[in-house]
Amino acid sequence: MATTRRKTSTTSESGAYMSQYDQEVEQRLKVIEAKLEELSNQKSESSTSDTSELEKKFDVLIEVLKKTPSLNIGKLSKGLL
């Protein structure tokens, strides 16, 4: 006795029929993409604050170096600092 498979009528964005495996893979891919988007947003938010904090530290370092005449920072930086 032959068994019959029940076909699903799910189609991809291109209109092609998708197997159950394809549907499961598509669902997992959507979850991964959502988590990636979430991580990307978190990183961009934190990198902005990290950058400003790093710039502050850099500015303090430059000011300290400028106060040391023997380093001659003005001449070495060609007046850019």
N, CA, C and O atoms as a GROMACS GRO file, in nm:
protein
  324
    1MET      N    1   0.082  -0.116   0.000
    1MET     CA    2   0.000   0.000   0.000
    1MET      C    3   0.089   0.125   0.000
    1MET      O    4   0.175   0.140   0.087
    2ALA      N    5   0.069   0.209  -0.092
    2ALA     CA    6   0.149   0.329  -0.106
    2ALA      C    7   0.092   0.439  -0.016
    2ALA      O    8  -0.029   0.455  -0.001
    3THR      N    9   0.183   0.511   0.041
    3THR     CA   10   0.140   0.623   0.124
    3THR      C   11   0.145   0.751   0.042
    3THR      O   12   0.232   0.767  -0.044
    4THR      N   13   0.056   0.836   0.069
    4THR     CA   14   0.055   0.963  -0.004
    4THR      C   15   0.104   1.073   0.088
    4THR      O   16   0.074   1.074   0.207
    5ARG      N   17   0.179   1.163   0.033
    5ARG     CA   18   0.229   1.276   0.109
    5ARG      C   19   0.136   1.395   0.087
    5ARG      O   20   0.089   1.420  -0.023
    6ARG      N   21   0.113   1.463   0.192
    6ARG     CA   22   0.031   1.581   0.182
    6ARG      C   23   0.120   1.698   0.143
    6ARG      O   24   0.214   1.732   0.216
    7LYS      N   25   0.094   1.759   0.031
    7LYS     CA   26   0.177   1.870  -0.015
    7LYS      C   27   0.130   1.999   0.050
    7LYS      O   28   0.012   2.022   0.071
    8THR      N   29   0.227   2.079   0.081
    8THR     CA   30   0.194   2.211   0.136
    8THR      C   31   0.192   2.310   0.022
    8THR      O   32   0.261   2.294  -0.079
    9SER      N   33   0.114   2.410   0.038
    9SER     CA   34   0.102   2.508  -0.069
    9SER      C   35   0.182   2.634  -0.039
    9SER      O   36   0.156   2.740  -0.096
   10THR      N   37   0.279   2.622   0.049
   10THR     CA   38   0.362   2.737   0.082
   10THR      C   39   0.457   2.765  -0.032
   10THR      O   40   0.518   2.675  -0.089
   11THR      N   41   0.469   2.892  -0.065
   11THR     CA   42   0.560   2.930  -0.172
   11THR      C   43   0.660   3.033  -0.120
   11THR      O   44   0.635   3.102  -0.021
   12SER      N   45   0.772   3.041  -0.188
   12SER     CA   46   0.874   3.138  -0.152
   12SER      C   47   0.836   3.273  -0.212
   12SER      O   48   0.734   3.286  -0.279
   13GLU      N   49   0.921   3.373  -0.188
   13GLU     CA   50   0.895   3.506  -0.242
   13GLU      C   51   0.896   3.504  -0.395
   13GLU      O   52   0.829   3.585  -0.459
   14SER      N   53   0.974   3.412  -0.452
   14SER     CA   54   0.981   3.404  -0.599
   14SER      C   55   0.865   3.326  -0.657
   14SER      O   56   0.849   3.320  -0.779
   15GLY      N   57   0.782   3.265  -0.572
   15GLY     CA   58   0.666   3.190  -0.618
   15GLY      C   59   0.689   3.041  -0.627
   15GLY      O   60   0.596   2.967  -0.661
   16ALA      N   61   0.810   2.995  -0.598
   16ALA     CA   62   0.839   2.852  -0.605
   16ALA      C   63   0.782   2.782  -0.480
   16ALA      O   64   0.780   2.839  -0.371
   17TYR      N   65   0.737   2.659  -0.501
   17TYR     CA   66   0.686   2.581  -0.388
   17TYR      C   67   0.800   2.542  -0.296
   17TYR      O   68   0.911   2.512  -0.341
   18MET      N   69   0.772   2.544  -0.166
   18MET     CA   70   0.874   2.513  -0.066
   18MET      C   71   0.838   2.385   0.007
   18MET      O   72   0.723   2.366   0.048
   19SER      N   73   0.939   2.298   0.024
   19SER     CA   74   0.918   2.176   0.102
   19SER      C   75   0.912   2.211   0.250
   19SER      O   76   0.939   2.325   0.289
   20GLN      N   77   0.876   2.114   0.330
   20GLN     CA   78   0.870   2.137   0.474
   20GLN      C   79   1.008   2.176   0.526
   20GLN      O   80   1.021   2.264   0.612
   21TYR      N   81   1.112   2.109   0.474
   21TYR     CA   82   1.248   2.141   0.515
   21TYR      C   83   1.282   2.286   0.478
   21TYR      O   84   1.340   2.359   0.558
   22ASP      N   85   1.245   2.326   0.356
   22ASP     CA   86   1.270   2.463   0.313
   22ASP      C   87   1.201   2.563   0.406
   22ASP      O   88   1.256   2.667   0.439
   23GLN      N   89   1.080   2.530   0.447
   23GLN     CA   90   1.005   2.618   0.535
   23GLN      C   91   1.074   2.630   0.671
   23GLN      O   92   1.082   2.739   0.728
   24GLU      N   93   1.124   2.517   0.723
   24GLU     CA   94   1.194   2.519   0.851
   24GLU      C   95   1.323   2.602   0.842
   24GLU      O   96   1.354   2.679   0.932
   25VAL      N   97   1.396   2.584   0.732
   25VAL     CA   98   1.519   2.660   0.713
   25VAL      C   99   1.488   2.809   0.701
   25VAL      O  100   1.558   2.892   0.758
   26GLU      N  101   1.383   2.842   0.628
   26GLU     CA  102   1.342   2.982   0.612
   26GLU      C  103   1.307   3.043   0.747
   26GLU      O  104   1.343   3.157   0.776
   27GLN      N  105   1.236   2.968   0.830
   27GLN     CA  106   1.197   3.016   0.962
   27GLN      C  107   1.321   3.040   1.049
   27GLN      O  108   1.330   3.142   1.118
   28ARG      N  109   1.416   2.947   1.046
   28ARG     CA  110   1.539   2.964   1.124
   28ARG      C  111   1.619   3.084   1.074
   28ARG      O  112   1.675   3.159   1.154
   29LEU      N  113   1.624   3.100   0.944
   29LEU     CA  114   1.696   3.212   0.886
   29LEU      C  115   1.637   3.345   0.931
   29LEU      O  116   1.711   3.439   0.962
   30LYS      N  117   1.506   3.353   0.936
   30LYS     CA  118   1.441   3.477   0.981
   30LYS      C  119   1.476   3.508   1.126
   30LYS      O  120   1.495   3.624   1.161
   31VAL      N  121   1.483   3.404   1.211
   31VAL     CA  122   1.519   3.423   1.351
   31VAL      C  123   1.663   3.474   1.362
   31VAL      O  124   1.692   3.565   1.439
   32ILE      N  125   1.753   3.413   1.284
   32ILE     CA  126   1.894   3.453   1.285
   32ILE      C  127   1.908   3.598   1.236
   32ILE      O  128   1.982   3.676   1.296
   33GLU      N  129   1.838   3.632   1.130
   33GLU     CA  130   1.845   3.769   1.077
   33GLU      C  131   1.793   3.870   1.179
   33GLU      O  132   1.848   3.979   1.192
   34ALA      N  133   1.687   3.835   1.251
   34ALA     CA  134   1.633   3.925   1.352
   34ALA      C  135   1.733   3.946   1.465
   34ALA      O  136   1.752   4.059   1.512
   35LYS      N  137   1.798   3.838   1.510
   35LYS     CA  138   1.898   3.851   1.616
   35LYS      C  139   2.018   3.930   1.568
   35LYS      O  140   2.074   4.010   1.644
   36LEU      N  141   2.059   3.911   1.444
   36LEU     CA  142   2.170   3.986   1.387
   36LEU      C  143   2.138   4.134   1.382
   36LEU      O  144   2.222   4.218   1.414
   37GLU      N  145   2.018   4.167   1.342
   37GLU     CA  146   1.974   4.307   1.337
   37GLU      C  147   1.977   4.368   1.477
   37GLU      O  148   2.020   4.482   1.496
   38GLU      N  149   1.930   4.291   1.575
   38GLU     CA  150   1.927   4.339   1.714
   38GLU      C  151   2.070   4.365   1.764
   38GLU      O  152   2.096   4.467   1.826
   39LEU      N  153   2.161   4.273   1.736
   39LEU     CA  154   2.300   4.290   1.778
   39LEU      C  155   2.364   4.408   1.707
   39LEU      O  156   2.442   4.482   1.766
   40SER      N  157   2.332   4.424   1.581
   40SER     CA  158   2.387   4.535   1.504
   40SER      C  159   2.343   4.668   1.562
   40SER      O  160   2.422   4.761   1.572
   41ASN      N  161   2.216   4.677   1.599
   41ASN     CA  162   2.164   4.800   1.659
   41ASN      C  163   2.230   4.829   1.794
   41ASN      O  164   2.262   4.944   1.824
   42GLN      N  165   2.249   4.725   1.874
   42GLN     CA  166   2.313   4.742   2.004
   42GLN      C  167   2.457   4.789   1.986
   42GLN      O  168   2.503   4.877   2.059
   43LYS      N  169   2.527   4.732   1.889
   43LYS     CA  170   2.666   4.769   1.866
   43LYS      C  171   2.677   4.913   1.819
   43LYS      O  172   2.765   4.986   1.865
   44SER      N  173   2.590   4.955   1.729
   44SER     CA  174   2.599   5.092   1.679
   44SER      C  175   2.568   5.192   1.790
   44SER      O  176   2.628   5.300   1.793
   45GLU      N  177   2.477   5.160   1.880
   45GLU     CA  178   2.446   5.248   1.991
   45GLU      C  179   2.563   5.257   2.088
   45GLU      O  180   2.597   5.365   2.136
   46SER      N  181   2.626   5.143   2.118
   46SER     CA  182   2.737   5.143   2.213
   46SER      C  183   2.862   5.200   2.151
   46SER      O  184   2.942   5.262   2.221
   47SER      N  185   2.882   5.182   2.020
   47SER     CA  186   3.004   5.232   1.958
   47SER      C  187   3.006   5.384   1.956
   47SER      O  188   3.113   5.444   1.962
   48THR      N  189   2.890   5.447   1.949
   48THR     CA  190   2.884   5.592   1.953
   48THR      C  191   2.931   5.644   2.088
   48THR      O  192   3.010   5.738   2.093
   49SER      N  193   2.885   5.584   2.195
   49SER     CA  194   2.927   5.629   2.328
   49SER      C  195   3.073   5.591   2.352
   49SER      O  196   3.146   5.666   2.417
   50ASP      N  197   3.117   5.476   2.301
   50ASP     CA  198   3.257   5.435   2.315
   50ASP      C  199   3.348   5.534   2.242
   50ASP      O  200   3.455   5.568   2.292
   51THR      N  201   3.306   5.578   2.125
   51THR     CA  202   3.386   5.671   2.046
   51THR      C  203   3.401   5.804   2.119
   51THR      O  204   3.511   5.858   2.126
   52SER      N  205   3.293   5.857   2.172
   52SER     CA  206   3.301   5.986   2.242
   52SER      C  207   3.387   5.974   2.367
   52SER      O  208   3.461   6.067   2.400
   53GLU      N  209   3.379   5.862   2.435
   53GLU     CA  210   3.461   5.841   2.554
   53GLU      C  211   3.609   5.831   2.514
   53GLU      O  212   3.695   5.884   2.583
   54LEU      N  213   3.636   5.764   2.405
   54LEU     CA  214   3.773   5.752   2.356
   54LEU      C  215   3.828   5.888   2.311
   54LEU      O  216   3.945   5.918   2.336
   55GLU      N  217   3.745   5.969   2.247
   55GLU     CA  218   3.788   6.102   2.206
   55GLU      C  219   3.823   6.189   2.327
   55GLU      O  220   3.919   6.265   2.322
   56LYS      N  221   3.746   6.177   2.434
   56LYS     CA  222   3.774   6.253   2.556
   56LYS      C  223   3.910   6.213   2.613
   56LYS      O  224   3.990   6.299   2.651
   57LYS      N  225   3.935   6.084   2.619
   57LYS     CA  226   4.063   6.035   2.671
   57LYS      C  227   4.178   6.081   2.583
   57LYS      O  228   4.284   6.119   2.633
   58PHE      N  229   4.158   6.079   2.453
   58PHE     CA  230   4.260   6.123   2.359
   58PHE      C  231   4.292   6.270   2.379
   58PHE      O  232   4.408   6.310   2.380
   59ASP      N  233   4.188   6.352   2.395
   59ASP     CA  234   4.208   6.495   2.416
   59ASP      C  235   4.287   6.523   2.543
   59ASP      O  236   4.373   6.610   2.546
   60VAL      N  237   4.256   6.448   2.649
   60VAL     CA  238   4.329   6.465   2.774
   60VAL      C  239   4.476   6.427   2.754
   60VAL      O  240   4.565   6.496   2.803
   61LEU      N  241   4.499   6.319   2.684
   61LEU     CA  242   4.636   6.274   2.658
   61LEU      C  243   4.714   6.380   2.580
   61LEU      O  244   4.829   6.408   2.612
   62ILE      N  245   4.653   6.436   2.478
   62ILE     CA  246   4.719   6.540   2.398
   62ILE      C  247   4.752   6.661   2.484
   62ILE      O  248   4.862   6.717   2.473
   63GLU      N  249   4.660   6.702   2.570
   63GLU     CA  250   4.685   6.817   2.658
   63GLU      C  251   4.802   6.789   2.752
   63GLU      O  252   4.884   6.877   2.776
   64VAL      N  253   4.809   6.668   2.805
   64VAL     CA  254   4.920   6.633   2.893
   64VAL      C  255   5.051   6.636   2.816
   64VAL      O  256   5.152   6.686   2.865
   65LEU      N  257   5.051   6.582   2.695
   65LEU     CA  258   5.173   6.580   2.614
   65LEU      C  259   5.217   6.721   2.575
   65LEU      O  260   5.337   6.749   2.568
   66LYS      N  261   5.122   6.810   2.549
   66LYS     CA  262   5.155   6.948   2.514
   66LYS      C  263   5.222   7.021   2.629
   66LYS      O  264   5.300   7.114   2.606
   67LYS      N  265   5.193   6.981   2.751
   67LYS     CA  266   5.250   7.046   2.868
   67LYS      C  267   5.394   7.003   2.894
   67LYS      O  268   5.461   7.058   2.982
   68THR      N  269   5.442   6.906   2.819
   68THR     CA  270   5.580   6.860   2.834
   68THR      C  271   5.663   6.919   2.720
   68THR      O  272   5.662   6.866   2.609
   69PRO      N  273   5.735   7.029   2.746
   69PRO     CA  274   5.806   7.101   2.640
   69PRO      C  275   5.911   7.016   2.568
   69PRO      O  276   5.935   7.035   2.449
   70SER      N  277   5.973   6.924   2.639
   70SER     CA  278   6.081   6.845   2.577
   70SER      C  279   6.029   6.753   2.466
   70SER      O  280   6.108   6.708   2.383
   71LEU      N  281   5.898   6.724   2.465
   71LEU     CA  282   5.842   6.639   2.360
   71LEU      C  283   5.823   6.714   2.229
   71LEU      O  284   5.820   6.653   2.122
   72ASN      N  285   5.811   6.847   2.238
   72ASN     CA  286   5.798   6.932   2.120
   72ASN      C  287   5.681   6.887   2.030
   72ASN      O  288   5.697   6.872   1.909
   73ILE      N  289   5.564   6.866   2.092
   73ILE     CA  290   5.445   6.817   2.022
   73ILE      C  291   5.403   6.911   1.909
   73ILE      O  292   5.363   6.864   1.802
   74GLY      N  293   5.411   7.040   1.929
   74GLY     CA  294   5.371   7.137   1.827
   74GLY      C  295   5.449   7.119   1.699
   74GLY      O  296   5.392   7.121   1.590
   75LYS      N  297   5.580   7.102   1.713
   75LYS     CA  298   5.666   7.087   1.595
   75LYS      C  299   5.644   6.951   1.529
   75LYS      O  300   5.635   6.941   1.407
   76LEU      N  301   5.636   6.846   1.612
   76LEU     CA  302   5.618   6.711   1.557
   76LEU      C  303   5.485   6.694   1.484
   76LEU      O  304   5.476   6.622   1.385
   77SER      N  305   5.381   6.762   1.535
   77SER     CA  306   5.250   6.752   1.472
   77SER      C  307   5.230   6.854   1.361
   77SER      O  308   5.123   6.861   1.299
   78LYS      N  309   5.334   6.934   1.337
   78LYS     CA  310   5.329   7.041   1.236
   78LYS      C  311   5.213   7.137   1.262
   78LYS      O  312   5.149   7.186   1.169
   79GLY      N  313   5.187   7.163   1.389
   79GLY     CA  314   5.084   7.257   1.428
   79GLY      C  315   4.942   7.204   1.423
   79GLY      O  316   4.848   7.280   1.448
   80LEU      N  317   4.923   7.076   1.392
   80LEU     CA  318   4.788   7.020   1.383
   80LEU      C  319   4.727   6.993   1.520
   80LEU      O  320   4.605   6.986   1.533
   81LEU      N  321   4.810   6.978   1.622
   81LEU     CA  322   4.756   6.950   1.756
   81LEU      C  323   4.768   7.071   1.844
   81LEU      O  324   4.728   7.067   1.961
   0.00000   0.00000   0.00000
